[in-house]
């Protein structure tokens, strides 16, 4: 009777559903159930999550913000922290975290806490579903006794199942509804009810014999992947020692049609390996987009061509850069170790500790775990960009303003007039009269004759004229303003070398403001007369009016252009940015030819580039012996406040076979070496060019640049150091073969996979079986706090050192210690006689074992006193620029 009543509620969708836990599992599930027609209430103790759901803020990658907004507005999805709502629920789904304790024992306190809340409100006719990953036996050994202690009996009064979550955050290939759902009920009736409910949102439901079976299924999936990836990773290390190519061996082995499944060292299996702050480079038609790791997921979610997105990759066999299709992108919470790789030329990269890294040695590729990288290991950089061919519809060499205005800024249409070049609007008098008669009840207004006489046509009428006849936009000019404010521009802008150089000047010395009219300004030091005149000439040749005024305070000359059209072109069409913090190389410029890229680079370097030169005697003392050498050295240095422009410039330089080095100051770089400076000298004019010429003239030895090694189509740089920190969210991108992609600083990388299916190991041990494979992974993870402290002790002596630990909570922006690894690290630092301080905006006091600490305020006075800062939890509120300063 009770079962049939609940079945009927599920069928007619009158069943009330409650989801406990609104994280990356719970919220997408709640949304899908709500979209299917059920009334769903999400319950979470995190007030911020509840607030976000109520405000329809999609804080989980897999949740569409428009769908969430629609469901919340229709009141089919609600959120609360009040567990009393459980009493009204017919179905209760538990989606809470289950971290590991120390010694790899599962921590199911969150599950117990949720079940305790359910127990207090348990009534007849409820279906309880556990989705949290846990060890075999949790459902029938822990949850069932707790619920039946109320006097109600499972299978008669209520129903209980376990169904493991299988969601892969950000994976567009396998969204929630396409992933088959495994379920094991305490009773057959429980499984039947689950199947009836979930078949309304999931394509396939697989029923197994018991909750234990379902719990083990999830752990088998994780362990299978762990063991096989671990095996192939170890084989890749072995191949490295034996000078063998692991890719060749795997590809040959997979030719066997049975008994073998190919696994690769990291790529192709949906692992997670890069920190969220790393960059990737996405091909979009004729454009190259620079994106942070979270941005690529949002880009794919919004895009119309999500199945055909290509990313800049590196083919180690062909030894060249390539574009490769993205198969999947994923993100996952990660509390393991992150390796911070620094190179001798100043590059930085953060990856997971067991991430396989390319190392180039004696003409051969090898793989190493990131944590095993050593000083002087050579890692690859991509140089020349691949061809952008394949999108003939989109031209990178010109901008059609008429098309752009129609698509982006219809508000400008009333302010613009169209002026023909080499012909007259009288040639189209017949068609123009037709247009005017349409708008004036068949009569011709007087201003029609004025437009024909003045030979200018309002833009709105031009668009109407184009519906009747085809007109070459190359022969048109767009006119704005009258009298002193009159200006005109070509309707179709040709992106030639002069225009590229003008954009470069803007990126380094320009800014955009807007009040009544858009204004573009270029500001130069007064002594840079060649560059000032160059900008004026480029503008004048395009019919763009400008004015120059001198600043007596800053000793600068400012070139000003007051033009809505020119502002629209630079700021909205080419998306160049508005100030030094937002500057951005137009994405289409990366597909231009080399000459135009050099012109762009010339404008950038002429503005913010500095040429330094020392020629003379250099006296120094070494081993009590005084030396006197003749020295002739020079370099080009550059700094920007825009992180995006900085990463773009690195790729642009390396595309032109220029390998920069990087300074301690953020977003600054230098170019050294005779060959590189010889190549770059024509980027400059005037005094700066003379300095480079002098260096080249007196440089007889022409020494090789030792900061990198350049090969055909790629280069390598040497590792300087490898440090360990803690992760939060990590990201992976799966690509077509060769399963690589290029990230920050143009470094070529692979993917890897975290290894943590330790619930199964713990449960097996209770039954007298000791798993050696899983134990090996557990030993590696448990040894990491000691490893971090050991690494620190090699960098600085810990005895007496003042060490500031940044972040001690278990996860980023979460007020929860939950046996955070930071506690063990602090304990080990203390035992090494270090003076340990900590800063955490969410944990004001830290009490564990015999330690009682108070959070340190991040002031300049306190930071200066520290010898070392150890970043363990990357809270959003930390001001890293301030800390570094």
Secondary structure as the mmCIF struct_conf table of DSSP 4:
data_model
#
loop_
_struct_conf.conf_type_id
_struct_conf.id
_struct_conf.beg_label_comp_id
_struct_conf.beg_label_asym_id
_struct_conf.beg_label_seq_id
_struct_conf.end_label_comp_id
_struct_conf.end_label_asym_id
_struct_conf.end_label_seq_id
HELX_RH_AL_P HELX_RH_AL_P1 UNK A 2 UNK A 11
TURN_TY1_P TURN_TY1_P1 UNK A 12 UNK A 13
STRN STRN1 UNK A 16 UNK A 20
BEND BEND1 UNK A 23 UNK A 23
TURN_TY1_P TURN_TY1_P2 UNK A 24 UNK A 25
HELX_RH_AL_P HELX_RH_AL_P2 UNK A 26 UNK A 35
TURN_TY1_P TURN_TY1_P3 UNK A 36 UNK A 37
STRN STRN2 UNK A 39 UNK A 43
BEND BEND2 UNK A 45 UNK A 45
HELX_RH_AL_P HELX_RH_AL_P3 UNK A 47 UNK A 54
TURN_TY1_P TURN_TY1_P4 UNK A 55 UNK A 56
BEND BEND3 UNK A 60 UNK A 60
TURN_TY1_P TURN_TY1_P5 UNK A 61 UNK A 62
BEND BEND4 UNK A 63 UNK A 63
HELX_RH_AL_P HELX_RH_AL_P4 UNK A 65 UNK A 73
TURN_TY1_P TURN_TY1_P6 UNK A 74 UNK A 75
BEND BEND5 UNK A 76 UNK A 76
STRN STRN3 UNK A 77 UNK A 80
BEND BEND6 UNK A 81 UNK A 81
HELX_RH_3T_P HELX_RH_3T_P1 UNK A 83 UNK A 88
BEND BEND7 UNK A 90 UNK A 90
STRN STRN4 UNK A 91 UNK A 94
STRN STRN5 UNK A 100 UNK A 100
HELX_RH_3T_P HELX_RH_3T_P2 UNK A 102 UNK A 104
STRN STRN6 UNK A 106 UNK A 106
HELX_RH_AL_P HELX_RH_AL_P5 UNK A 109 UNK A 121
TURN_TY1_P TURN_TY1_P7 UNK A 124 UNK A 125
STRN STRN7 UNK A 126 UNK A 130
BEND BEND8 UNK A 132 UNK A 132
TURN_TY1_P TURN_TY1_P8 UNK A 136 UNK A 137
HELX_RH_AL_P HELX_RH_AL_P6 UNK A 138 UNK A 138
HELX_RH_PI_P HELX_RH_PI_P1 UNK A 139 UNK A 143
HELX_RH_AL_P HELX_RH_AL_P7 UNK A 144 UNK A 148
TURN_TY1_P TURN_TY1_P9 UNK A 149 UNK A 151
STRN STRN8 UNK A 154 UNK A 154
TURN_TY1_P TURN_TY1_P10 UNK A 155 UNK A 157
STRN STRN9 UNK A 158 UNK A 162
TURN_TY1_P TURN_TY1_P11 UNK A 169 UNK A 170
BEND BEND9 UNK A 172 UNK A 172
TURN_TY1_P TURN_TY1_P12 UNK A 173 UNK A 174
HELX_RH_3T_P HELX_RH_3T_P3 UNK A 176 UNK A 178
BEND BEND10 UNK A 179 UNK A 179
STRN STRN10 UNK A 181 UNK A 185
BEND BEND11 UNK A 186 UNK A 187
HELX_RH_AL_P HELX_RH_AL_P8 UNK A 188 UNK A 198
TURN_TY1_P TURN_TY1_P13 UNK A 199 UNK A 201
BEND BEND12 UNK A 203 UNK A 203
STRN STRN11 UNK A 205 UNK A 207
BEND BEND13 UNK A 209 UNK A 209
HELX_RH_AL_P HELX_RH_AL_P9 UNK A 211 UNK A 242
TURN_TY1_P TURN_TY1_P14 UNK A 243 UNK A 243
HELX_RH_AL_P HELX_RH_AL_P10 UNK A 246 UNK A 253
TURN_TY1_P TURN_TY1_P15 UNK A 254 UNK A 255
BEND BEND14 UNK A 256 UNK A 259
BEND BEND15 UNK A 265 UNK A 266
TURN_TY1_P TURN_TY1_P16 UNK A 267 UNK A 270
STRN STRN12 UNK A 274 UNK A 275
TURN_TY1_P TURN_TY1_P17 UNK A 276 UNK A 277
STRN STRN13 UNK A 279 UNK A 284
TURN_TY1_P TURN_TY1_P18 UNK A 285 UNK A 286
STRN STRN14 UNK A 287 UNK A 292
HELX_RH_AL_P HELX_RH_AL_P11 UNK A 293 UNK A 302
BEND BEND16 UNK A 304 UNK A 304
HELX_RH_3T_P HELX_RH_3T_P4 UNK A 306 UNK A 308
STRN STRN15 UNK A 310 UNK A 315
TURN_TY1_P TURN_TY1_P19 UNK A 316 UNK A 319
STRN STRN16 UNK A 320 UNK A 333
BEND BEND17 UNK A 336 UNK A 336
STRN STRN17 UNK A 337 UNK A 343
TURN_TY1_P TURN_TY1_P20 UNK A 344 UNK A 345
BEND BEND18 UNK A 346 UNK A 346
STRN STRN18 UNK A 348 UNK A 352
TURN_TY1_P TURN_TY1_P21 UNK A 353 UNK A 354
STRN STRN19 UNK A 356 UNK A 361
TURN_TY1_P TURN_TY1_P22 UNK A 362 UNK A 363
STRN STRN20 UNK A 364 UNK A 369
HELX_RH_3T_P HELX_RH_3T_P5 UNK A 370 UNK A 372
TURN_TY1_P TURN_TY1_P23 UNK A 375 UNK A 376
STRN STRN21 UNK A 378 UNK A 382
BEND BEND19 UNK A 384 UNK A 384
HELX_LH_PP_P HELX_LH_PP_P1 UNK A 385 UNK A 387
BEND BEND20 UNK A 390 UNK A 390
TURN_TY1_P TURN_TY1_P24 UNK A 392 UNK A 393
BEND BEND21 UNK A 394 UNK A 394
BEND BEND22 UNK A 396 UNK A 397
STRN STRN22 UNK A 398 UNK A 400
HELX_RH_AL_P HELX_RH_AL_P12 UNK A 401 UNK A 408
HELX_RH_3T_P HELX_RH_3T_P6 UNK A 410 UNK A 415
STRN STRN23 UNK A 417 UNK A 420
BEND BEND23 UNK A 421 UNK A 423
HELX_RH_3T_P HELX_RH_3T_P7 UNK A 425 UNK A 428
HELX_RH_AL_P HELX_RH_AL_P13 UNK A 429 UNK A 439
TURN_TY1_P TURN_TY1_P25 UNK A 440 UNK A 442
HELX_RH_AL_P HELX_RH_AL_P14 UNK A 446 UNK A 454
TURN_TY1_P TURN_TY1_P26 UNK A 455 UNK A 455
STRN STRN24 UNK A 456 UNK A 458
HELX_RH_AL_P HELX_RH_AL_P15 UNK A 459 UNK A 466
TURN_TY1_P TURN_TY1_P27 UNK A 467 UNK A 468
BEND BEND24 UNK A 469 UNK A 469
HELX_RH_3T_P HELX_RH_3T_P8 UNK A 473 UNK A 475
STRN STRN25 UNK A 476 UNK A 480
HELX_RH_3T_P HELX_RH_3T_P9 UNK A 483 UNK A 485
STRN STRN26 UNK A 487 UNK A 490
BEND BEND25 UNK A 491 UNK A 491
STRN STRN27 UNK A 492 UNK A 494
HELX_RH_AL_P HELX_RH_AL_P16 UNK A 497 UNK A 509
STRN STRN28 UNK A 510 UNK A 514
BEND BEND26 UNK A 515 UNK A 517
STRN STRN29 UNK A 518 UNK A 525
TURN_TY1_P TURN_TY1_P28 UNK A 526 UNK A 527
HELX_RH_AL_P HELX_RH_AL_P17 UNK A 529 UNK A 541
TURN_TY1_P TURN_TY1_P29 UNK A 542 UNK A 543
STRN STRN30 UNK A 547 UNK A 551
TURN_TY1_P TURN_TY1_P30 UNK A 552 UNK A 555
STRN STRN31 UNK A 556 UNK A 562
HELX_RH_AL_P HELX_RH_AL_P18 UNK A 564 UNK A 567
HELX_RH_PI_P HELX_RH_PI_P2 UNK A 568 UNK A 573
BEND BEND27 UNK A 574 UNK A 574
BEND BEND28 UNK A 578 UNK A 579
TURN_TY1_P TURN_TY1_P31 UNK A 580 UNK A 582
HELX_RH_3T_P HELX_RH_3T_P10 UNK A 587 UNK A 591
BEND BEND29 UNK A 592 UNK A 592
HELX_RH_AL_P HELX_RH_AL_P19 UNK A 594 UNK A 608
STRN STRN32 UNK A 609 UNK A 622
TURN_TY1_P TURN_TY1_P32 UNK A 623 UNK A 624
STRN STRN33 UNK A 625 UNK A 639
BEND BEND30 UNK A 641 UNK A 641
HELX_RH_AL_P HELX_RH_AL_P20 UNK A 643 UNK A 655
TURN_TY1_P TURN_TY1_P33 UNK A 656 UNK A 657
STRN STRN34 UNK A 661 UNK A 662
BEND BEND31 UNK A 664 UNK A 665
TURN_TY1_P TURN_TY1_P34 UNK A 666 UNK A 667
STRN STRN35 UNK A 668 UNK A 671
BEND BEND32 UNK A 673 UNK A 673
HELX_RH_AL_P HELX_RH_AL_P21 UNK A 674 UNK A 680
HELX_RH_3T_P HELX_RH_3T_P11 UNK A 681 UNK A 683
HELX_RH_AL_P HELX_RH_AL_P22 UNK A 686 UNK A 698
BEND BEND33 UNK A 701 UNK A 701
HELX_LH_PP_P HELX_LH_PP_P2 UNK A 703 UNK A 705
TURN_TY1_P TURN_TY1_P35 UNK A 706 UNK A 707
STRN STRN36 UNK A 709 UNK A 710
BEND BEND34 UNK A 712 UNK A 713
STRN STRN37 UNK A 714 UNK A 726
BEND BEND35 UNK A 728 UNK A 728
STRN STRN38 UNK A 729 UNK A 735
BEND BEND36 UNK A 736 UNK A 736
TURN_TY1_P TURN_TY1_P36 UNK A 737 UNK A 738
STRN STRN39 UNK A 741 UNK A 742
HELX_RH_3T_P HELX_RH_3T_P12 UNK A 744 UNK A 746
STRN STRN40 UNK A 747 UNK A 747
STRN STRN41 UNK A 748 UNK A 749
HELX_RH_AL_P HELX_RH_AL_P23 UNK A 758 UNK A 766
TURN_TY1_P TURN_TY1_P37 UNK A 767 UNK A 768
HELX_RH_AL_P HELX_RH_AL_P24 UNK A 772 UNK A 782
TURN_TY1_P TURN_TY1_P38 UNK A 783 UNK A 783
HELX_RH_AL_P HELX_RH_AL_P25 UNK A 784 UNK A 795
BEND BEND37 UNK A 796 UNK A 796
TURN_TY1_P TURN_TY1_P39 UNK A 799 UNK A 800
STRN STRN42 UNK A 802 UNK A 806
BEND BEND38 UNK A 809 UNK A 811
TURN_TY1_P TURN_TY1_P40 UNK A 812 UNK A 813
TURN_TY1_P TURN_TY1_P41 UNK A 818 UNK A 819
HELX_RH_AL_P HELX_RH_AL_P26 UNK A 821 UNK A 831
TURN_TY1_P TURN_TY1_P42 UNK A 832 UNK A 833
STRN STRN43 UNK A 835 UNK A 839
TURN_TY1_P TURN_TY1_P43 UNK A 841 UNK A 842
BEND BEND39 UNK A 844 UNK A 844
STRN STRN44 UNK A 845 UNK A 848
TURN_TY1_P TURN_TY1_P44 UNK A 849 UNK A 850
STRN STRN45 UNK A 851 UNK A 854
HELX_LH_PP_P HELX_LH_PP_P3 UNK A 855 UNK A 857
HELX_RH_AL_P HELX_RH_AL_P27 UNK A 860 UNK A 864
TURN_TY1_P TURN_TY1_P45 UNK A 865 UNK A 865
BEND BEND40 UNK A 867 UNK A 867
STRN STRN46 UNK A 868 UNK A 871
BEND BEND41 UNK A 873 UNK A 873
TURN_TY1_P TURN_TY1_P46 UNK A 876 UNK A 877
HELX_RH_AL_P HELX_RH_AL_P28 UNK A 880 UNK A 884
#
